């Protein structure tokens, strides 16, 4: 069995140090630090997958909005 997980090498100039969630689930604003390792856990429909997708969106260049299966928009 092979793993599809790839290591993210951000180099010496970049590092993910904290995550801030705005209007996520039941919280208006939450930040939490990221050290060498982190575990993201919580109940159903609490924003875990959304947080991971947001990280992937900003850090991985292969994300292309034109190839999205579902369309999305920021509602303000």
C-alpha contacts under 8 A as a table, 3 or more apart, distances in Angstrom:
res1	aa1	res2	aa2	distance
10	X	13	X	7.19
10	X	14	X	5.28
10	X	15	X	6.28
11	X	14	X	5.91
11	X	15	X	7.76
12	X	15	X	7.65
16	X	19	X	7.76
16	X	34	X	6.71
17	X	33	X	5.86
17	X	34	X	4.96
17	X	35	X	6.72
18	X	31	X	6.75
18	X	32	X	5.55
18	X	33	X	4.10
18	X	34	X	5.00
19	X	31	X	5.49
19	X	32	X	5.56
19	X	33	X	6.44
19	X	34	X	7.21
20	X	29	X	7.09
20	X	30	X	5.57
20	X	31	X	4.17
20	X	32	X	6.66
21	X	24	X	5.85
21	X	28	X	7.80
21	X	29	X	5.71
21	X	30	X	5.18
21	X	31	X	6.29
21	X	51	X	7.51
22	X	27	X	7.41
22	X	28	X	5.50
22	X	29	X	4.65
22	X	30	X	6.65
23	X	26	X	7.26
23	X	27	X	5.81
23	X	28	X	4.24
23	X	29	X	6.13
24	X	27	X	5.64
24	X	28	X	6.45
24	X	29	X	7.50
24	X	46	X	7.41
24	X	47	X	6.25
25	X	45	X	7.32
25	X	46	X	5.22
25	X	47	X	6.12
26	X	46	X	7.80
27	X	30	X	6.65
34	X	37	X	6.85
34	X	38	X	6.08
35	X	38	X	6.57
40	X	48	X	6.66
41	X	48	X	7.01
42	X	46	X	6.48
42	X	48	X	7.19
43	X	46	X	5.91
45	X	48	X	7.76
47	X	50	X	5.04
47	X	51	X	6.05
48	X	51	X	5.27
48	X	52	X	6.43
49	X	52	X	5.09
49	X	53	X	6.10
50	X	53	X	5.05
50	X	54	X	6.14
51	X	54	X	5.13
51	X	55	X	6.35
52	X	55	X	5.14
52	X	56	X	6.21
53	X	56	X	5.01
53	X	57	X	5.99
54	X	57	X	4.98
54	X	58	X	6.37
55	X	58	X	5.43
55	X	59	X	6.03
56	X	59	X	5.29
56	X	60	X	5.43
56	X	63	X	7.65
57	X	60	X	6.04
57	X	61	X	7.74
57	X	63	X	6.05
58	X	61	X	7.70
60	X	63	X	6.21
61	X	64	X	7.86
64	X	67	X	5.62
64	X	68	X	7.06
65	X	68	X	5.37
68	X	71	X	6.43
